[in-house]
Every structure is written in C-alpha cells, then in structure tokens.
Amino acid sequence: EQSYVSDIKIYGRNSIETYDGGVLIAGFEKELSNMTSSGGRIILIKTDRNGQELIRKTIGQFADDFGAKVCLTKDNGFVLYGEEFKYDEGNSFIMKFNSCYELEWTRIFGAPNEYDAIWDIVELEDGSFYTVNFFSSNRIRVFKISAEGEVLFVKNYLPGGFDAELGRNYGNAWARNILVTHDNGLLLGGNIYIEDFDIGQHVLKSFVLKLDSVGNREWLYAFGVDSGYVNNQNNPIELADSSILVLCNYINYPGVDGMVSYCYKLNKEGELLWHKLIDTVGQSNMAAVLFNDSTIFLLTSSNASQSSIDVEGRVRVLKM
C-alpha cells in the first residue's frame, strides 16, 4: 500500500493494472491554498508492481477542472477520457498514449453552450473505440472513433417523448455503460425517467438498449416500469449464451431500508426471464466482474446513512 501526497490534494478517479504488472492511477489535483475553487487538473501516476512511483504526469491547469479515467488498450498503451466539470458547457475528450506514455492523439467532443461527458468507452479488436456520451441536448450519443482518433460515426438515442416499445412516455435518459456483444453489436445500460401510470409521474428506472453492428436499435427494455420504486446504476453483462444479466441498485425496495443490490436477466431478444434481490443490506456502490462467462463477483459497499445497520460502513464481496 502506497499513498501519494504533495503540496496539493490529489483525488483518484480510477486505476488499472498495466502490462508490466504495475498500476496506472488517474485522478485530479487541487491546490491546498485554493480548495474552495472548482478548478483542478488531471494527474497520472504510474507505479511498479511494488507500488513505487515511476512516472507522474499532469495535464491542464488548475482552473481547467477536468475529470478523467484511464482504460488500457490492446497495444499496451492507454486512453485517458473525461470531461470538464462545467455545468452548462464542459467538453469531453479522449487522449491516446502509447506504452511509453507519449501522447499519440487527442479528440475533443462537445458544442458551444452544451454540457458533454463521456460515461464509458470500449475498444474493438482493430483498435477503434466506441464511446457513450451524455449531451445536454441529445442525452445519449454514441461515437465510433478509429485507432487514429478520427470520428467514424455519431448516433443519438432516446431523445425523450413516447416510445412504442415501452408503450409510454419517457423523459431524460443517460447511459452509464457500453459493451460489445458476441454478435458485434452494442449494449448500452443506463437510467431513464419513465411515466408510471399508477402514481401519475415519471420514475427513475434502469434500462438496456441493444444495437446492431452499425448502431441501429434492435430493442429496448426498462425494468420495473409499474413498480413505483426507483432502480438505477445499471451494469449489464452478456453471458456465454448471449443472455444478459443486469445488476442495479434498487431504492426503497419493500421492507428494506435504503438502497439494495438487485439483478434481473434478459434473453438475447430483450425479454425478462427472472429478477431477484441479491442483498438486503443498504448499498452505496456496486460493481461486477465476470470470470469465464460463468462466475460473477459482486463488490458492494454500504454506510450507515443509507442503511439501518449499526456500523459506519462495510464492504461485501458476493459470488454469483
């Protein structure tokens, strides 16, 4: 275990294991003398397998207020992706680095007076990328980016209004996850506000959107549209038989205080097969890892403000 500090405060966003067994950490840093400012700049820290720092790189200025994450690429380099934290006009970006931490290219997204954020990115076998972005005007936007950083196509999804497949109106929607399926299509997982006929208002639900290999919509499924309860933080996983397991957080589940871990399974046509409660302990965060298309380890964390348990917090690992 190593901690990295200086005359500034560093916030980690995510970390990845590199090809040499070390770790690459991405985050942002703020000046201790100006902690009330929203400004920050990107920082990258590379360590060896023992946690000793090898490389430290900063990007931008303290006033830029960037948020960024890293993703390892197939050529042993990495992409840095993120956005400016500005309420109404921040731009998102991708920066591709080689294995020597040298910048190869940069792609900046966004439009004037419009907020834009990259939620997730996935690399294809040929070194190209798909990103799923949130735009304040078109909500969900998918970009395909070549291995050289050129935009190959852009498509918008779920702009709001009436949806025939859902059979009802919906409002804001945003996708948190994107993955490539066995048939070379895409799965988007995220959140959507859907009209609930029983209570007469829009309620937050999780959704899965299936696209074909050229980005055309195949089907849309939203979970619990008439339950009256909120479920969010969707994390879909495609299994070996092309069925889809979706892990989400369920808020105000009947009889349980706070947020709980929940899952449901869809067939490859987007039809619900089953759903079940995973854990009755109030959860604050959740992530899933899939091994060999059969075993899932679910990492959850909880704290006393979101649960009736009498401890400050806990981390749980569940095997499914």
Secondary structure, DSSP 4 states (H G I P E B T S, - for coil): ------SEEEEEEEEEE-TTS-EEEEEEEEEGGGTTS---EEEEEEE-TTS-EEEEEEES-TTS-EEEEEEE-TTS-EEEEEEE--TTTPPEEEEEE-TTS-EEEEEE---TT--EEEEEEEE-TTS-EEEEEEETTTEEEEEEE-TTS-EEEEEEE--SEEETTTTEEEEEEEEEEEEE-TTS-EEEEEEEEEEETTTTEEEEEEEEEEE-TTS-EEEEEES-TTS-SEEEEEEEEE-TTS-EEEEEEEET-TT--SEEEEEEEE-TTS-EEEEEEEE-S--SEEEEEEETTTEEEEEEEEEGGGSS-SSSEEEEEEE-
